Amino acid sequence: MTESRAARAIAAAQAVAVSVGLDAAEAVVLHESNKYAVRLRPCDALARVAPVDEQVAQFELDVAGKLAAAGAPVAVPDPRVPARVVERDGFTVAFWTYYEPAAPEVPPAEYAAALGRLHAGMRGLDVPAPHFTDRVAEALTIVADRDVSPGLPEKDRAVLVEALDLGRHIAARGNEQHLHGEPHPGNLLATRLGPRFIDFETCCRGPVEFDLAHAPDAVAEHYRGADRDLLRECRILMLAMITAWRWDPADRFPDGMRFAAEKLAELRAEFRR
């Protein structure tokens, strides 16, 4: 977002907070990409702010609320206000509980246990969710169309198309359930109450190995029952997807081209294994 757009987003969060009875005199930006995560003080709420045309915040609130009720390790909507999305000045605002960080990261064994508990809770979800192959198709649209990604080198395009084609093979194996979609370390908080997963906008259906592929390699060593061959295929697919999205003209991921180059190198290394 531009500086003026960022200021408008923060102002929208503060204004909506005040309208629902939260004291939000101070705003601290914790994360910025396509959306904003803003800590509001002194009420100590976390506001998630997104452009109206890019948000799925109500879906996230609904999923997190159901998972919290099932005892899954998730960040919960702020209980002081209704769990609903409010629109203001071209943005949507939703309020979540703010968790004070307790450690820089979650150890692998604890990470795996939390992911297992999350998956157990998600098996009982009764909300409609897209299939993981829908997201693969979106990524393939970007790299397969030269008009969409004209700057993508052809040799890299060929690698990404080949890797994304694994989605069909993985889907044919079946054994699917609701998933987080992107349970990478950036979406797992280390809190005093234990690990808490956030950001359920990518919730989808697929094999648990698709989720596990987003976690650090060491986490898989502690996750019971994972199919190692399927996990490797899912990891290749995951690397191809997150690389492809950096070539989306609408992508605002910080330093996206450097990130894409790093992940493409990892992808090539996985292919050579």
Secondary structure by P-SEA (a helix, b strand, c coil): ccaaaaaaaaaaaaaaaaaaccccccccccccccbbbbbbcccbbbbbbbcccccaaaaaaaaaaaaaaacccccccccccccbbbbcccbbbbbbbbbccccccccaaaaaaaaaaaaaaaccccbbbbcaaaaaaaaaaaaacccccccccaaaaaaaaaaaaaaaaaaaacccccccccccccccccccccbbbccccccccccaaaaaaaccaaaaaacccccaaaaaaaaaaaaaaaaaaaacccccccaaaaaaaaaaaaaaaaaac
